[in-house]
Amino acid sequence: MGDSDDNTPTPQMGHAEMHGLARRLRARADGVLLSDQPEQRTDLRHAADFIDILIHYRAELRRTADATEDESTEQHLRELLGGSQ
């Protein structure tokens, strides 16, 4: 595990990659291989839903950062987004 004081930025998935992951998770959940594992299917669908929510929140944070006139707020929001976005 990494050190809790490690400030190394982690690579961020972009919108397209996140959307693709959510789509693949849903496809796996709906696939034949998991037809006898309803809990795992449900978990995959929930994971895909959470990714969609995260995509929405990131877009809202980006719009808010673009719209704010307060420099420190903008900087903080962009840091939440994983850097200068």
HTML snippet that shows the backbone in 3Dmol.js (N, CA, C, O; Angstrom):
<script src="https://3Dmol.org/build/3Dmol-min.js"></script>
<div id="view" style="width:600px;height:400px;position:relative"></div>
<script>
const pdb = `
ATOM      1  N   MET A   1       0.846  -1.186   0.000  1.00  0.00           N
ATOM      2  CA  MET A   1       0.000   0.000   0.000  1.00  0.00           C
ATOM      3  C   MET A   1       0.882   1.236   0.000  1.00  0.00           C
ATOM      4  O   MET A   1       2.015   1.212   0.482  1.00  0.00           O
ATOM      5  N   GLY A   2       0.345   2.314  -0.547  1.00  0.00           N
ATOM      6  CA  GLY A   2       1.080   3.571  -0.600  1.00  0.00           C
ATOM      7  C   GLY A   2       1.020   4.316   0.707  1.00  0.00           C
ATOM      8  O   GLY A   2       0.132   4.099   1.532  1.00  0.00           O
ATOM      9  N   ASP A   3       1.973   5.191   0.879  1.00  0.00           N
ATOM     10  CA  ASP A   3       2.034   6.026   2.070  1.00  0.00           C
ATOM     11  C   ASP A   3       0.919   7.051   2.032  1.00  0.00           C
ATOM     12  O   ASP A   3       0.626   7.602   0.970  1.00  0.00           O
ATOM     13  N   SER A   4       0.289   7.319   3.168  1.00  0.00           N
ATOM     14  CA  SER A   4      -0.834   8.257   3.196  1.00  0.00           C
ATOM     15  C   SER A   4      -0.403   9.693   2.909  1.00  0.00           C
ATOM     16  O   SER A   4      -1.235  10.539   2.583  1.00  0.00           O
ATOM     17  N   ASP A   5       0.911   9.971   3.030  1.00  0.00           N
ATOM     18  CA  ASP A   5       1.411  11.316   2.751  1.00  0.00           C
ATOM     19  C   ASP A   5       1.906  11.452   1.313  1.00  0.00           C
ATOM     20  O   ASP A   5       2.437  12.496   0.933  1.00  0.00           O
ATOM     21  N   ASP A   6       1.736  10.418   0.530  1.00  0.00           N
ATOM     22  CA  ASP A   6       2.186  10.429  -0.855  1.00  0.00           C
ATOM     23  C   ASP A   6       1.297  11.353  -1.666  1.00  0.00           C
ATOM     24  O   ASP A   6       0.095  11.113  -1.785  1.00  0.00           O
ATOM     25  N   ASN A   7       1.877  12.410  -2.226  1.00  0.00           N
ATOM     26  CA  ASN A   7       1.112  13.384  -3.008  1.00  0.00           C
ATOM     27  C   ASN A   7       1.258  13.154  -4.501  1.00  0.00           C
ATOM     28  O   ASN A   7       0.929  14.039  -5.290  1.00  0.00           O
ATOM     29  N   THR A   8       1.740  11.994  -4.906  1.00  0.00           N
ATOM     30  CA  THR A   8       1.881  11.683  -6.318  1.00  0.00           C
ATOM     31  C   THR A   8       0.496  11.557  -6.945  1.00  0.00           C
ATOM     32  O   THR A   8      -0.316  10.750  -6.493  1.00  0.00           O
ATOM     33  N   PRO A   9       0.221  12.348  -7.982  1.00  0.00           N
ATOM     34  CA  PRO A   9      -1.109  12.256  -8.602  1.00  0.00           C
ATOM     35  C   PRO A   9      -1.312  10.891  -9.247  1.00  0.00           C
ATOM     36  O   PRO A   9      -0.404  10.333  -9.862  1.00  0.00           O
ATOM     37  N   THR A  10      -2.510  10.373  -9.094  1.00  0.00           N
ATOM     38  CA  THR A  10      -2.841   9.108  -9.735  1.00  0.00           C
ATOM     39  C   THR A  10      -3.407   9.386 -11.119  1.00  0.00           C
ATOM     40  O   THR A  10      -4.083  10.395 -11.319  1.00  0.00           O
ATOM     41  N   PRO A  11      -3.141   8.509 -12.072  1.00  0.00           N
ATOM     42  CA  PRO A  11      -3.689   8.727 -13.411  1.00  0.00           C
ATOM     43  C   PRO A  11      -5.214   8.757 -13.358  1.00  0.00           C
ATOM     44  O   PRO A  11      -5.840   7.963 -12.655  1.00  0.00           O
ATOM     45  N   GLN A  12      -5.787   9.667 -14.099  1.00  0.00           N
ATOM     46  CA  GLN A  12      -7.240   9.821 -14.138  1.00  0.00           C
ATOM     47  C   GLN A  12      -7.790   9.220 -15.421  1.00  0.00           C
ATOM     48  O   GLN A  12      -7.216   9.374 -16.499  1.00  0.00           O
ATOM     49  N   MET A  13      -8.910   8.537 -15.277  1.00  0.00           N
ATOM     50  CA  MET A  13      -9.607   8.047 -16.459  1.00  0.00           C
ATOM     51  C   MET A  13     -10.405   9.210 -17.037  1.00  0.00           C
ATOM     52  O   MET A  13     -10.994   9.997 -16.296  1.00  0.00           O
ATOM     53  N   GLY A  14     -10.419   9.310 -18.330  1.00  0.00           N
ATOM     54  CA  GLY A  14     -11.211  10.333 -18.980  1.00  0.00           C
ATOM     55  C   GLY A  14     -12.666   9.912 -19.106  1.00  0.00           C
ATOM     56  O   GLY A  14     -13.034   8.781 -18.786  1.00  0.00           O
ATOM     57  N   HIS A  15     -13.479  10.833 -19.573  1.00  0.00           N
ATOM     58  CA  HIS A  15     -14.910  10.594 -19.740  1.00  0.00           C
ATOM     59  C   HIS A  15     -15.164   9.368 -20.620  1.00  0.00           C
ATOM     60  O   HIS A  15     -15.975   8.509 -20.273  1.00  0.00           O
ATOM     61  N   ALA A  16     -14.485   9.290 -21.736  1.00  0.00           N
ATOM     62  CA  ALA A  16     -14.715   8.186 -22.676  1.00  0.00           C
ATOM     63  C   ALA A  16     -14.335   6.846 -22.059  1.00  0.00           C
ATOM     64  O   ALA A  16     -15.050   5.859 -22.228  1.00  0.00           O
ATOM     65  N   GLU A  17     -13.200   6.807 -21.336  1.00  0.00           N
ATOM     66  CA  GLU A  17     -12.773   5.556 -20.714  1.00  0.00           C
ATOM     67  C   GLU A  17     -13.748   5.119 -19.618  1.00  0.00           C
ATOM     68  O   GLU A  17     -14.060   3.935 -19.490  1.00  0.00           O
ATOM     69  N   MET A  18     -14.223   6.086 -18.830  1.00  0.00           N
ATOM     70  CA  MET A  18     -15.174   5.762 -17.768  1.00  0.00           C
ATOM     71  C   MET A  18     -16.492   5.267 -18.353  1.00  0.00           C
ATOM     72  O   MET A  18     -17.073   4.302 -17.857  1.00  0.00           O
ATOM     73  N   HIS A  19     -16.958   5.927 -19.400  1.00  0.00           N
ATOM     74  CA  HIS A  19     -18.204   5.512 -20.048  1.00  0.00           C
ATOM     75  C   HIS A  19     -18.053   4.103 -20.633  1.00  0.00           C
ATOM     76  O   HIS A  19     -18.962   3.280 -20.527  1.00  0.00           O
ATOM     77  N   GLY A  20     -16.914   3.839 -21.240  1.00  0.00           N
ATOM     78  CA  GLY A  20     -16.660   2.518 -21.798  1.00  0.00           C
ATOM     79  C   GLY A  20     -16.629   1.443 -20.722  1.00  0.00           C
ATOM     80  O   GLY A  20     -17.157   0.349 -20.921  1.00  0.00           O
ATOM     81  N   LEU A  21     -16.016   1.744 -19.585  1.00  0.00           N
ATOM     82  CA  LEU A  21     -15.983   0.794 -18.476  1.00  0.00           C
ATOM     83  C   LEU A  21     -17.387   0.500 -17.971  1.00  0.00           C
ATOM     84  O   LEU A  21     -17.731  -0.660 -17.743  1.00  0.00           O
ATOM     85  N   ALA A  22     -18.198   1.528 -17.794  1.00  0.00           N
ATOM     86  CA  ALA A  22     -19.580   1.324 -17.343  1.00  0.00           C
ATOM     87  C   ALA A  22     -20.352   0.463 -18.344  1.00  0.00           C
ATOM     88  O   ALA A  22     -21.112  -0.421 -17.950  1.00  0.00           O
ATOM     89  N   ARG A  23     -20.155   0.721 -19.621  1.00  0.00           N
ATOM     90  CA  ARG A  23     -20.831  -0.057 -20.654  1.00  0.00           C
ATOM     91  C   ARG A  23     -20.397  -1.531 -20.601  1.00  0.00           C
ATOM     92  O   ARG A  23     -21.231  -2.429 -20.717  1.00  0.00           O
ATOM     93  N   ARG A  24     -19.086  -1.777 -20.426  1.00  0.00           N
ATOM     94  CA  ARG A  24     -18.596  -3.158 -20.354  1.00  0.00           C
ATOM     95  C   ARG A  24     -19.110  -3.866 -19.107  1.00  0.00           C
ATOM     96  O   ARG A  24     -19.458  -5.045 -19.167  1.00  0.00           O
ATOM     97  N   LEU A  25     -19.164  -3.163 -17.979  1.00  0.00           N
ATOM     98  CA  LEU A  25     -19.691  -3.781 -16.760  1.00  0.00           C
ATOM     99  C   LEU A  25     -21.149  -4.185 -16.937  1.00  0.00           C
ATOM    100  O   LEU A  25     -21.553  -5.268 -16.513  1.00  0.00           O
ATOM    101  N   ARG A  26     -21.940  -3.312 -17.566  1.00  0.00           N
ATOM    102  CA  ARG A  26     -23.339  -3.647 -17.815  1.00  0.00           C
ATOM    103  C   ARG A  26     -23.468  -4.837 -18.765  1.00  0.00           C
ATOM    104  O   ARG A  26     -24.326  -5.700 -18.577  1.00  0.00           O
ATOM    105  N   ALA A  27     -22.616  -4.874 -19.776  1.00  0.00           N
ATOM    106  CA  ALA A  27     -22.653  -5.989 -20.723  1.00  0.00           C
ATOM    107  C   ALA A  27     -22.312  -7.303 -20.020  1.00  0.00           C
ATOM    108  O   ALA A  27     -22.930  -8.333 -20.288  1.00  0.00           O
ATOM    109  N   ARG A  28     -21.332  -7.266 -19.125  1.00  0.00           N
ATOM    110  CA  ARG A  28     -20.988  -8.481 -18.378  1.00  0.00           C
ATOM    111  C   ARG A  28     -22.129  -8.888 -17.458  1.00  0.00           C
ATOM    112  O   ARG A  28     -22.430 -10.074 -17.319  1.00  0.00           O
ATOM    113  N   ALA A  29     -22.760  -7.905 -16.832  1.00  0.00           N
ATOM    114  CA  ALA A  29     -23.873  -8.208 -15.927  1.00  0.00           C
ATOM    115  C   ALA A  29     -25.025  -8.851 -16.684  1.00  0.00           C
ATOM    116  O   ALA A  29     -25.719  -9.714 -16.146  1.00  0.00           O
ATOM    117  N   ASP A  30     -25.230  -8.440 -17.912  1.00  0.00           N
ATOM    118  CA  ASP A  30     -26.339  -8.962 -18.707  1.00  0.00           C
ATOM    119  C   ASP A  30     -25.958 -10.211 -19.503  1.00  0.00           C
ATOM    120  O   ASP A  30     -26.805 -10.808 -20.166  1.00  0.00           O
ATOM    121  N   GLY A  31     -24.696 -10.601 -19.437  1.00  0.00           N
ATOM    122  CA  GLY A  31     -24.232 -11.746 -20.210  1.00  0.00           C
ATOM    123  C   GLY A  31     -24.689 -13.079 -19.628  1.00  0.00           C
ATOM    124  O   GLY A  31     -25.147 -13.161 -18.489  1.00  0.00           O
ATOM    125  N   VAL A  32     -24.552 -14.095 -20.427  1.00  0.00           N
ATOM    126  CA  VAL A  32     -24.980 -15.441 -20.075  1.00  0.00           C
ATOM    127  C   VAL A  32     -24.132 -16.022 -18.951  1.00  0.00           C
ATOM    128  O   VAL A  32     -24.641 -16.801 -18.145  1.00  0.00           O
ATOM    129  N   LEU A  33     -22.858 -15.668 -18.877  1.00  0.00           N
ATOM    130  CA  LEU A  33     -21.959 -16.269 -17.889  1.00  0.00           C
ATOM    131  C   LEU A  33     -22.401 -16.038 -16.451  1.00  0.00           C
ATOM    132  O   LEU A  33     -22.104 -16.859 -15.583  1.00  0.00           O
ATOM    133  N   LEU A  34     -23.088 -14.963 -16.185  1.00  0.00           N
ATOM    134  CA  LEU A  34     -23.499 -14.651 -14.817  1.00  0.00           C
ATOM    135  C   LEU A  34     -24.979 -14.927 -14.566  1.00  0.00           C
ATOM    136  O   LEU A  34     -25.537 -14.457 -13.575  1.00  0.00           O
ATOM    137  N   SER A  35     -25.611 -15.677 -15.446  1.00  0.00           N
ATOM    138  CA  SER A  35     -27.050 -15.907 -15.293  1.00  0.00           C
ATOM    139  C   SER A  35     -27.385 -16.646 -14.003  1.00  0.00           C
ATOM    140  O   SER A  35     -28.492 -16.507 -13.485  1.00  0.00           O
ATOM    141  N   ASP A  36     -26.445 -17.430 -13.478  1.00  0.00           N
ATOM    142  CA  ASP A  36     -26.691 -18.161 -12.236  1.00  0.00           C
ATOM    143  C   ASP A  36     -26.098 -17.459 -11.014  1.00  0.00           C
ATOM    144  O   ASP A  36     -26.036 -18.048  -9.935  1.00  0.00           O
ATOM    145  N   GLN A  37     -25.657 -16.196 -11.173  1.00  0.00           N
ATOM    146  CA  GLN A  37     -25.049 -15.432 -10.080  1.00  0.00           C
ATOM    147  C   GLN A  37     -25.721 -14.059  -9.970  1.00  0.00           C
ATOM    148  O   GLN A  37     -25.122 -13.045 -10.329  1.00  0.00           O
ATOM    149  N   PRO A  38     -26.953 -14.025  -9.477  1.00  0.00           N
ATOM    150  CA  PRO A  38     -27.699 -12.758  -9.464  1.00  0.00           C
ATOM    151  C   PRO A  38     -27.040 -11.667  -8.614  1.00  0.00           C
ATOM    152  O   PRO A  38     -27.141 -10.487  -8.952  1.00  0.00           O
ATOM    153  N   GLU A  39     -26.373 -12.034  -7.528  1.00  0.00           N
ATOM    154  CA  GLU A  39     -25.733 -11.005  -6.694  1.00  0.00           C
ATOM    155  C   GLU A  39     -24.592 -10.329  -7.441  1.00  0.00           C
ATOM    156  O   GLU A  39     -24.427  -9.111  -7.366  1.00  0.00           O
ATOM    157  N   GLN A  40     -23.811 -11.119  -8.157  1.00  0.00           N
ATOM    158  CA  GLN A  40     -22.700 -10.538  -8.914  1.00  0.00           C
ATOM    159  C   GLN A  40     -23.228  -9.677 -10.062  1.00  0.00           C
ATOM    160  O   GLN A  40     -22.658  -8.628 -10.360  1.00  0.00           O
ATOM    161  N   ARG A  41     -24.299 -10.107 -10.697  1.00  0.00           N
ATOM    162  CA  ARG A  41     -24.908  -9.291 -11.751  1.00  0.00           C
ATOM    163  C   ARG A  41     -25.351  -7.951 -11.197  1.00  0.00           C
ATOM    164  O   ARG A  41     -25.105  -6.906 -11.799  1.00  0.00           O
ATOM    165  N   THR A  42     -26.010  -7.988 -10.035  1.00  0.00           N
ATOM    166  CA  THR A  42     -26.476  -6.756  -9.393  1.00  0.00           C
ATOM    167  C   THR A  42     -25.299  -5.861  -9.027  1.00  0.00           C
ATOM    168  O   THR A  42     -25.358  -4.648  -9.226  1.00  0.00           O
ATOM    169  N   ASP A  43     -24.224  -6.453  -8.490  1.00  0.00           N
ATOM    170  CA  ASP A  43     -23.040  -5.677  -8.133  1.00  0.00           C
ATOM    171  C   ASP A  43     -22.442  -4.975  -9.347  1.00  0.00           C
ATOM    172  O   ASP A  43     -22.063  -3.807  -9.266  1.00  0.00           O
ATOM    173  N   LEU A  44     -22.358  -5.678 -10.462  1.00  0.00           N
ATOM    174  CA  LEU A  44     -21.807  -5.075 -11.677  1.00  0.00           C
ATOM    175  C   LEU A  44     -22.686  -3.937 -12.184  1.00  0.00           C
ATOM    176  O   LEU A  44     -22.183  -2.903 -12.624  1.00  0.00           O
ATOM    177  N   ARG A  45     -23.993  -4.133 -12.118  1.00  0.00           N
ATOM    178  CA  ARG A  45     -24.906  -3.053 -12.546  1.00  0.00           C
ATOM    179  C   ARG A  45     -24.764  -1.837 -11.632  1.00  0.00           C
ATOM    180  O   ARG A  45     -24.757  -0.701 -12.105  1.00  0.00           O
ATOM    181  N   HIS A  46     -24.649  -2.077 -10.314  1.00  0.00           N
ATOM    182  CA  HIS A  46     -24.462  -0.961  -9.381  1.00  0.00           C
ATOM    183  C   HIS A  46     -23.151  -0.239  -9.641  1.00  0.00           C
ATOM    184  O   HIS A  46     -23.097   0.990  -9.604  1.00  0.00           O
ATOM    185  N   ALA A  47     -22.094  -0.998  -9.904  1.00  0.00           N
ATOM    186  CA  ALA A  47     -20.800  -0.383 -10.210  1.00  0.00           C
ATOM    187  C   ALA A  47     -20.907   0.504 -11.447  1.00  0.00           C
ATOM    188  O   ALA A  47     -20.368   1.611 -11.472  1.00  0.00           O
ATOM    189  N   ALA A  48     -21.598   0.019 -12.467  1.00  0.00           N
ATOM    190  CA  ALA A  48     -21.782   0.813 -13.686  1.00  0.00           C
ATOM    191  C   ALA A  48     -22.582   2.078 -13.386  1.00  0.00           C
ATOM    192  O   ALA A  48     -22.265   3.149 -13.904  1.00  0.00           O
ATOM    193  N   ASP A  49     -23.621   1.959 -12.550  1.00  0.00           N
ATOM    194  CA  ASP A  49     -24.416   3.131 -12.167  1.00  0.00           C
ATOM    195  C   ASP A  49     -23.560   4.162 -11.426  1.00  0.00           C
ATOM    196  O   ASP A  49     -23.676   5.363 -11.670  1.00  0.00           O
ATOM    197  N   PHE A  50     -22.702   3.687 -10.522  1.00  0.00           N
ATOM    198  CA  PHE A  50     -21.838   4.608  -9.780  1.00  0.00           C
ATOM    199  C   PHE A  50     -20.853   5.314 -10.696  1.00  0.00           C
ATOM    200  O   PHE A  50     -20.556   6.492 -10.497  1.00  0.00           O
ATOM    201  N   ILE A  51     -20.348   4.614 -11.690  1.00  0.00           N
ATOM    202  CA  ILE A  51     -19.449   5.244 -12.655  1.00  0.00           C
ATOM    203  C   ILE A  51     -20.189   6.344 -13.415  1.00  0.00           C
ATOM    204  O   ILE A  51     -19.641   7.427 -13.627  1.00  0.00           O
ATOM    205  N   ASP A  52     -21.431   6.074 -13.826  1.00  0.00           N
ATOM    206  CA  ASP A  52     -22.223   7.103 -14.515  1.00  0.00           C
ATOM    207  C   ASP A  52     -22.440   8.329 -13.626  1.00  0.00           C
ATOM    208  O   ASP A  52     -22.375   9.464 -14.099  1.00  0.00           O
ATOM    209  N   ILE A  53     -22.697   8.097 -12.346  1.00  0.00           N
ATOM    210  CA  ILE A  53     -22.871   9.210 -11.405  1.00  0.00           C
ATOM    211  C   ILE A  53     -21.567   9.991 -11.278  1.00  0.00           C
ATOM    212  O   ILE A  53     -21.579  11.221 -11.268  1.00  0.00           O
ATOM    213  N   LEU A  54     -20.444   9.285 -11.182  1.00  0.00           N
ATOM    214  CA  LEU A  54     -19.147   9.946 -11.077  1.00  0.00           C
ATOM    215  C   LEU A  54     -18.864  10.792 -12.319  1.00  0.00           C
ATOM    216  O   LEU A  54     -18.341  11.901 -12.207  1.00  0.00           O
ATOM    217  N   ILE A  55     -19.206  10.279 -13.490  1.00  0.00           N
ATOM    218  CA  ILE A  55     -19.031  11.059 -14.730  1.00  0.00           C
ATOM    219  C   ILE A  55     -19.828  12.357 -14.637  1.00  0.00           C
ATOM    220  O   ILE A  55     -19.331  13.426 -14.990  1.00  0.00           O
ATOM    221  N   HIS A  56     -21.060  12.254 -14.163  1.00  0.00           N
ATOM    222  CA  HIS A  56     -21.911  13.439 -14.028  1.00  0.00           C
ATOM    223  C   HIS A  56     -21.309  14.436 -13.034  1.00  0.00           C
ATOM    224  O   HIS A  56     -21.246  15.631 -13.323  1.00  0.00           O
ATOM    225  N   TYR A  57     -20.867  13.960 -11.872  1.00  0.00           N
ATOM    226  CA  TYR A  57     -20.301  14.855 -10.859  1.00  0.00           C
ATOM    227  C   TYR A  57     -19.021  15.517 -11.346  1.00  0.00           C
ATOM    228  O   TYR A  57     -18.796  16.698 -11.080  1.00  0.00           O
ATOM    229  N   ARG A  58     -18.186  14.774 -12.052  1.00  0.00           N
ATOM    230  CA  ARG A  58     -16.956  15.374 -12.575  1.00  0.00           C
ATOM    231  C   ARG A  58     -17.276  16.475 -13.583  1.00  0.00           C
ATOM    232  O   ARG A  58     -16.623  17.519 -13.598  1.00  0.00           O
ATOM    233  N   ALA A  59     -18.277  16.241 -14.419  1.00  0.00           N
ATOM    234  CA  ALA A  59     -18.671  17.259 -15.394  1.00  0.00           C
ATOM    235  C   ALA A  59     -19.207  18.505 -14.691  1.00  0.00           C
ATOM    236  O   ALA A  59     -18.914  19.629 -15.099  1.00  0.00           O
ATOM    237  N   GLU A  60     -19.997  18.298 -13.628  1.00  0.00           N
ATOM    238  CA  GLU A  60     -20.521  19.434 -12.865  1.00  0.00           C
ATOM    239  C   GLU A  60     -19.397  20.207 -12.177  1.00  0.00           C
ATOM    240  O   GLU A  60     -19.408  21.438 -12.168  1.00  0.00           O
ATOM    241  N   LEU A  61     -18.432  19.494 -11.603  1.00  0.00           N
ATOM    242  CA  LEU A  61     -17.289  20.172 -10.985  1.00  0.00           C
ATOM    243  C   LEU A  61     -16.509  20.978 -12.018  1.00  0.00           C
ATOM    244  O   LEU A  61     -16.091  22.103 -11.745  1.00  0.00           O
ATOM    245  N   ARG A  62     -16.317  20.408 -13.194  1.00  0.00           N
ATOM    246  CA  ARG A  62     -15.588  21.108 -14.251  1.00  0.00           C
ATOM    247  C   ARG A  62     -16.343  22.365 -14.686  1.00  0.00           C
ATOM    248  O   ARG A  62     -15.732  23.417 -14.871  1.00  0.00           O
ATOM    249  N   ARG A  63     -17.670  22.266 -14.850  1.00  0.00           N
ATOM    250  CA  ARG A  63     -18.460  23.440 -15.233  1.00  0.00           C
ATOM    251  C   ARG A  63     -18.408  24.516 -14.138  1.00  0.00           C
ATOM    252  O   ARG A  63     -18.318  25.709 -14.427  1.00  0.00           O
ATOM    253  N   THR A  64     -18.468  24.071 -12.888  1.00  0.00           N
ATOM    254  CA  THR A  64     -18.403  25.023 -11.775  1.00  0.00           C
ATOM    255  C   THR A  64     -17.040  25.698 -11.727  1.00  0.00           C
ATOM    256  O   THR A  64     -16.959  26.907 -11.511  1.00  0.00           O
ATOM    257  N   ALA A  65     -15.973  24.937 -11.923  1.00  0.00           N
ATOM    258  CA  ALA A  65     -14.628  25.513 -11.927  1.00  0.00           C
ATOM    259  C   ALA A  65     -14.480  26.521 -13.059  1.00  0.00           C
ATOM    260  O   ALA A  65     -13.842  27.560 -12.889  1.00  0.00           O
ATOM    261  N   ASP A  66     -15.062  26.221 -14.206  1.00  0.00           N
ATOM    262  CA  ASP A  66     -14.997  27.145 -15.345  1.00  0.00           C
ATOM    263  C   ASP A  66     -15.792  28.419 -15.082  1.00  0.00           C
ATOM    264  O   ASP A  66     -15.425  29.494 -15.557  1.00  0.00           O
ATOM    265  N   ALA A  67     -16.877  28.297 -14.327  1.00  0.00           N
ATOM    266  CA  ALA A  67     -17.778  29.433 -14.133  1.00  0.00           C
ATOM    267  C   ALA A  67     -17.408  30.323 -12.953  1.00  0.00           C
ATOM    268  O   ALA A  67     -17.791  31.492 -12.921  1.00  0.00           O
ATOM    269  N   THR A  68     -16.672  29.789 -11.986  1.00  0.00           N
ATOM    270  CA  THR A  68     -16.400  30.580 -10.791  1.00  0.00           C
ATOM    271  C   THR A  68     -15.434  31.727 -11.082  1.00  0.00           C
ATOM    272  O   THR A  68     -14.553  31.623 -11.936  1.00  0.00           O
ATOM    273  N   GLU A  69     -15.622  32.803 -10.359  1.00  0.00           N
ATOM    274  CA  GLU A  69     -14.727  33.953 -10.500  1.00  0.00           C
ATOM    275  C   GLU A  69     -13.713  34.004  -9.369  1.00  0.00           C
ATOM    276  O   GLU A  69     -12.806  34.836  -9.376  1.00  0.00           O
ATOM    277  N   ASP A  70     -13.871  33.103  -8.386  1.00  0.00           N
ATOM    278  CA  ASP A  70     -12.955  33.049  -7.256  1.00  0.00           C
ATOM    279  C   ASP A  70     -11.800  32.103  -7.589  1.00  0.00           C
ATOM    280  O   ASP A  70     -12.000  30.906  -7.795  1.00  0.00           O
ATOM    281  N   GLU A  71     -10.605  32.654  -7.637  1.00  0.00           N
ATOM    282  CA  GLU A  71      -9.436  31.891  -8.067  1.00  0.00           C
ATOM    283  C   GLU A  71      -9.128  30.707  -7.150  1.00  0.00           C
ATOM    284  O   GLU A  71      -8.786  29.629  -7.635  1.00  0.00           O
ATOM    285  N   SER A  72      -9.242  30.892  -5.841  1.00  0.00           N
ATOM    286  CA  SER A  72      -8.931  29.786  -4.927  1.00  0.00           C
ATOM    287  C   SER A  72      -9.970  28.675  -5.035  1.00  0.00           C
ATOM    288  O   SER A  72      -9.628  27.497  -4.922  1.00  0.00           O
ATOM    289  N   THR A  73     -11.234  29.036  -5.254  1.00  0.00           N
ATOM    290  CA  THR A  73     -12.269  28.023  -5.445  1.00  0.00           C
ATOM    291  C   THR A  73     -12.018  27.250  -6.729  1.00  0.00           C
ATOM    292  O   THR A  73     -12.136  26.025  -6.754  1.00  0.00           O
ATOM    293  N   GLU A  74     -11.674  27.959  -7.789  1.00  0.00           N
ATOM    294  CA  GLU A  74     -11.373  27.293  -9.046  1.00  0.00           C
ATOM    295  C   GLU A  74     -10.208  26.324  -8.886  1.00  0.00           C
ATOM    296  O   GLU A  74     -10.268  25.188  -9.356  1.00  0.00           O
ATOM    297  N   GLN A  75      -9.149  26.778  -8.219  1.00  0.00           N
ATOM    298  CA  GLN A  75      -7.985  25.918  -8.017  1.00  0.00           C
ATOM    299  C   GLN A  75      -8.361  24.672  -7.214  1.00  0.00           C
ATOM    300  O   GLN A  75      -7.947  23.564  -7.557  1.00  0.00           O
ATOM    301  N   HIS A  76      -9.135  24.848  -6.156  1.00  0.00           N
ATOM    302  CA  HIS A  76      -9.551  23.717  -5.331  1.00  0.00           C
ATOM    303  C   HIS A  76     -10.389  22.719  -6.139  1.00  0.00           C
ATOM    304  O   HIS A  76     -10.189  21.509  -6.038  1.00  0.00           O
ATOM    305  N   LEU A  77     -11.318  23.230  -6.931  1.00  0.00           N
ATOM    306  CA  LEU A  77     -12.162  22.348  -7.740  1.00  0.00           C
ATOM    307  C   LEU A  77     -11.329  21.583  -8.757  1.00  0.00           C
ATOM    308  O   LEU A  77     -11.562  20.396  -8.983  1.00  0.00           O
ATOM    309  N   ARG A  78     -10.369  22.247  -9.365  1.00  0.00           N
ATOM    310  CA  ARG A  78      -9.525  21.571 -10.345  1.00  0.00           C
ATOM    311  C   ARG A  78      -8.632  20.526  -9.684  1.00  0.00           C
ATOM    312  O   ARG A  78      -8.349  19.489 -10.285  1.00  0.00           O
ATOM    313  N   GLU A  79      -8.186  20.784  -8.458  1.00  0.00           N
ATOM    314  CA  GLU A  79      -7.431  19.778  -7.718  1.00  0.00           C
ATOM    315  C   GLU A  79      -8.303  18.556  -7.432  1.00  0.00           C
ATOM    316  O   GLU A  79      -7.831  17.423  -7.517  1.00  0.00           O
ATOM    317  N   LEU A  80      -9.579  18.785  -7.094  1.00  0.00           N
ATOM    318  CA  LEU A  80     -10.507  17.667  -6.885  1.00  0.00           C
ATOM    319  C   LEU A  80     -10.670  16.842  -8.140  1.00  0.00           C
ATOM    320  O   LEU A  80     -10.900  15.635  -8.078  1.00  0.00           O
ATOM    321  N   LEU A  81     -10.549  17.494  -9.275  1.00  0.00           N
ATOM    322  CA  LEU A  81     -10.679  16.809 -10.571  1.00  0.00           C
ATOM    323  C   LEU A  81      -9.403  16.082 -10.963  1.00  0.00           C
ATOM    324  O   LEU A  81      -9.376  15.384 -11.976  1.00  0.00           O
ATOM    325  N   GLY A  82      -8.358  16.234 -10.182  1.00  0.00           N
ATOM    326  CA  GLY A  82      -7.118  15.514 -10.481  1.00  0.00           C
ATOM    327  C   GLY A  82      -6.063  16.345 -11.167  1.00  0.00           C
ATOM    328  O   GLY A  82      -5.186  15.792 -11.831  1.00  0.00           O
ATOM    329  N   GLY A  83      -6.119  17.639 -11.030  1.00  0.00           N
ATOM    330  CA  GLY A  83      -5.108  18.497 -11.635  1.00  0.00           C
ATOM    331  C   GLY A  83      -5.753  19.587 -12.455  1.00  0.00           C
ATOM    332  O   GLY A  83      -6.906  19.960 -12.238  1.00  0.00           O
ATOM    333  N   SER A  84      -4.990  20.086 -13.395  1.00  0.00           N
ATOM    334  CA  SER A  84      -5.483  21.196 -14.223  1.00  0.00           C
ATOM    335  C   SER A  84      -6.332  20.644 -15.354  1.00  0.00           C
ATOM    336  O   SER A  84      -5.819  20.206 -16.384  1.00  0.00           O
ATOM    337  N   GLN A  85      -7.622  20.674 -15.146  1.00  0.00           N
ATOM    338  CA  GLN A  85      -8.547  20.163 -16.161  1.00  0.00           C
ATOM    339  C   GLN A  85      -9.430  21.279 -16.660  1.00  0.00           C
ATOM    340  O   GLN A  85     -10.280  21.056 -17.521  1.00  0.00           O
TER     341      GLN A  85
END
`;
const viewer = $3Dmol.createViewer("view");
viewer.addModel(pdb, "pdb");
viewer.setStyle({}, {cartoon: {color: "spectrum"}});
viewer.zoomTo();
viewer.render();
</script>
